[in-house]
Amino acid sequence: MKVRKIQPRDRASLEALLSAQTHFHPEEIRVALELIDIALAHPGEEDYVILCAEEEKGDLRGYVCFGKAPLTDGVYDIYWIVVHPAYGNRGIGTSLLLQAEEEMARRHARLLLIETSSTPPYENARAFYRKCGYGKRARILDYYRPGDHKIIFGKTLG
C-alpha cells in the first residue's frame, strides 16, 4: 500500500469510496466531495490536503483529508479519514493517519483535532482514534441533530 497526494484521476474513485460507506448521510458525502474538489482545484494550499492509500494495481482503498485551522498557531483539523469497508482492519487507516501526522508535523503542527458523531455507527471511528493516541477533548450535545453529539478528539504533537 502506497500513500500519496491526491491526483485529478482520483475523483471518481474517491466518490465510489465515499458511497460505499453505509453510515454516511448523503450530505456528508456531498461535503466530502466538495473538499476533494477544492483540494484538486487548488493543489499546494493548506486548507484541504488529501492523501490517498493506493494498492499496487492503482486501486484506491482510502484517503485522509486535513488542513490548518484558520487563525491558529499550529492547530490542524483532520476532516475525513475513510477506508473502503471491504478493506477495514488491514492497517490502511493507521497508515493514512500516520502519514498525515508526519505531514502536519513538517508543517509545524502542535495540536491535531478530529471530530465525529456520538451515534453507534461511529463507534468504530471513535475506537480507532483512541487506539491511535487521540483523547476526547470535548462533547457538544445535540450538535448534528437532537441526540447526535459532536465528539472532538485531540492529539498534541511534540
C-alpha positions in Angstrom: 0.0 0.0 0.0 1.4 3.4 -1.0 0.2 6.7 0.5 0.4 9.6 -1.9 -1.0 13.0 -2.6 -4.4 13.2 -4.4 -4.4 13.4 -8.2 -7.1 14.6 -10.6 -7.7 11.0 -11.8 -8.7 10.0 -8.2 -12.0 11.9 -8.0 -14.3 9.1 -9.3 -12.6 6.5 -7.1 -13.0 8.7 -4.1 -16.6 9.3 -4.8 -17.1 5.5 -5.1 -15.2 5.0 -1.8 -17.5 7.5 0.0 -20.6 6.0 -1.5 -19.5 2.5 -0.2 -19.8 3.8 3.4 -23.0 2.6 4.9 -23.0 5.1 7.8 -22.6 8.3 5.9 -25.6 10.5 5.3 -25.9 11.9 1.8 -25.0 15.4 3.0 -21.8 14.0 4.5 -20.8 12.6 1.1 -21.6 15.9 -0.6 -19.4 17.8 1.8 -16.6 15.3 1.5 -16.7 15.7 -2.3 -16.7 19.5 -2.0 -13.4 19.3 -0.1 -12.0 16.9 -2.6 -12.9 19.3 -5.4 -11.3 22.2 -3.6 -8.1 20.2 -3.0 -8.0 19.2 -6.7 -8.7 22.8 -7.8 -6.0 24.3 -5.5 -3.1 21.9 -5.2 -0.5 23.0 -2.7 -2.7 25.1 -0.4 -3.0 24.2 3.3 -6.8 24.4 3.7 -7.5 20.9 2.4 -4.7 18.4 2.0 -5.6 14.9 0.8 -3.5 11.8 0.9 -4.7 8.6 -0.8 -3.9 5.0 0.0 -3.3 3.2 -3.3 -2.7 -0.6 -3.9 0.0 -1.8 -6.3 -2.6 -2.1 -9.1 -3.6 1.6 -8.6 -6.9 1.0 -6.8 -7.7 3.5 -4.0 -8.6 1.9 -0.7 -8.8 5.0 1.5 -8.0 8.7 2.0 -7.4 11.3 4.6 -8.2 15.0 4.4 -6.7 17.5 6.8 -5.9 21.2 6.9 -4.7 24.0 9.1 -7.4 25.6 11.3 -7.6 29.3 10.4 -6.4 31.9 12.9 -4.5 29.3 15.0 -0.9 28.7 15.8 -0.2 25.2 14.6 -3.7 23.6 15.0 -4.8 21.2 12.3 -8.1 19.5 11.7 -8.5 16.1 10.3 -11.7 16.4 8.3 -12.0 12.9 6.9 -10.3 9.6 7.2 -12.1 7.0 5.1 -11.3 3.4 4.3 -13.3 1.2 2.0 -15.4 -1.1 4.2 -14.2 -4.2 2.4 -10.6 -3.3 3.4 -11.1 -2.4 7.1 -8.8 -3.7 9.8 -5.8 -4.1 7.5 -3.8 -1.1 8.7 -4.8 1.3 5.9 -6.4 3.8 8.2 -3.4 3.7 10.5 -1.0 4.2 7.6 -3.0 7.1 6.3 -3.3 8.8 9.7 0.5 8.3 10.5 1.4 9.7 7.1 -0.9 12.7 7.7 0.5 13.3 11.2 4.1 13.3 9.7 3.0 15.8 7.0 1.3 18.0 9.6 4.4 17.8 11.8 6.5 19.0 8.9 4.1 22.0 8.7 4.8 22.7 12.4 1.5 21.4 13.7 1.3 21.3 17.5 -2.3 20.1 18.0 -4.4 17.7 15.8 -8.2 17.6 16.2 -10.7 15.1 14.8 -14.5 15.4 15.3 -17.1 12.7 14.9 -20.6 11.7 15.8 -21.6 10.1 19.1 -24.0 7.7 17.4 -23.4 3.9 17.4 -22.4 3.7 13.7 -19.4 5.9 14.5 -18.2 3.8 17.4 -15.5 2.1 15.2 -14.2 5.5 14.3 -14.1 6.6 17.9 -12.3 3.4 18.9 -9.8 3.9 16.0 -9.0 7.5 17.2 -8.4 6.3 20.8 -6.2 3.4 19.5 -4.1 6.0 17.6 -3.5 8.1 20.7 -6.3 10.7 20.4 -8.1 11.6 23.6 -11.6 13.0 23.9 -11.3 16.8 24.3 -14.9 17.9 24.1 -18.5 16.8 23.6 -21.1 19.2 22.2 -24.6 18.0 22.9 -27.1 17.8 20.1 -24.7 19.3 17.6 -25.5 17.4 14.4 -29.2 16.8 15.3 -31.0 16.1 18.6 -29.3 13.1 20.3 -26.3 13.2 17.9 -23.5 14.9 19.7 -20.2 16.1 18.3 -17.2 14.4 19.9 -13.8 16.1 19.4 -10.7 14.1 19.8 -7.2 15.6 20.0 -3.6 14.8 20.0 -0.6 17.0 20.9 2.5 16.7 18.8 6.0 17.3 20.1 
